Amino acid sequence: MTVISWIVLGLLAGAIAKFLLPGRDPGGLVGTTLIGIAGAFIGGWISARWLDHPVSKDFYDGTTWAAAIGGSLVLLVGYRLLFGNSRD
């Protein structure tokens, strides 16, 4: 996959993570998008490194999507724990 496809995958993974964890995010749409992109990269790295399942170069691979969404969920929860009360 190209860098553009990773960004699109991260954008969609961030949106799915936001759908699965509704609520107020400190960063809004831009923050959620960046978390999704970073989560896609981190989830893919964790999948390849420790789960012994290298990420496929196919955009429509289910494991790639699961790794991206899982990484986005982890980052979104961490981001909410660190900065969740900053907008109150």
C-alpha positions in Angstrom: 0.0 0.0 0.0 1.1 3.5 -0.6 1.3 6.2 2.0 -2.0 7.7 0.7 -3.8 4.5 1.2 -2.5 4.2 4.8 -3.8 7.7 5.4 -7.2 6.8 4.0 -7.2 3.6 6.0 -6.2 5.5 9.1 -9.0 8.1 8.5 -11.6 5.3 8.2 -10.2 3.4 11.2 -10.3 6.6 13.3 -14.0 7.1 12.3 -14.8 3.5 13.2 -13.0 3.9 16.5 -14.9 7.1 17.2 -18.2 5.2 16.3 -17.3 2.4 18.7 -16.3 4.8 21.5 -18.7 7.7 21.2 -18.3 10.8 23.3 -16.5 14.1 23.4 -13.0 14.0 22.1 -10.6 16.8 23.0 -9.2 17.1 19.5 -12.4 16.9 17.5 -12.4 15.6 13.9 -8.8 16.6 13.2 -7.6 14.9 16.4 -9.6 11.8 15.7 -8.3 11.6 12.2 -4.7 11.9 13.4 -5.3 9.3 16.0 -6.7 7.0 13.4 -3.7 7.4 11.1 -1.2 6.9 14.0 -3.3 3.9 15.2 -3.2 2.3 11.7 0.6 2.5 11.7 1.0 1.4 15.3 -1.6 -1.4 15.0 0.2 -2.7 11.8 3.6 -2.6 13.5 2.3 -4.5 16.6 0.6 -7.1 14.4 3.8 -7.7 12.4 6.2 -7.5 15.4 4.5 -9.4 18.2 1.5 -11.2 16.8 3.6 -12.8 14.0 1.1 -11.7 11.4 2.6 -9.3 8.9 0.2 -6.8 7.5 -0.8 -7.5 4.0 -0.2 -5.0 1.2 -3.8 -5.4 0.2 -6.1 -2.5 1.2 -9.1 -4.9 1.7 -7.4 -7.4 4.0 -9.4 -7.9 7.1 -6.3 -8.3 9.4 -5.0 -5.0 8.2 -8.3 -3.3 9.1 -8.5 -5.1 12.5 -5.0 -3.9 13.3 -5.7 -0.4 12.3 -9.0 -0.2 14.2 -7.4 -1.8 17.3 -4.5 0.6 17.2 -6.9 3.5 16.8 -9.0 2.3 19.7 -6.0 2.0 22.0 -4.7 5.5 21.1 -8.2 7.0 21.4 -8.7 5.6 24.9 -5.2 6.8 25.9 -5.8 10.2 24.4 -9.1 10.5 26.3 -7.4 9.5 29.6 -4.6 12.1 29.1 -6.6 15.0 27.7 -10.3 14.1 28.3 -11.1 16.8 30.8 -9.3 19.7 29.1 -12.5 20.9 27.5 -14.7 20.9 30.6 
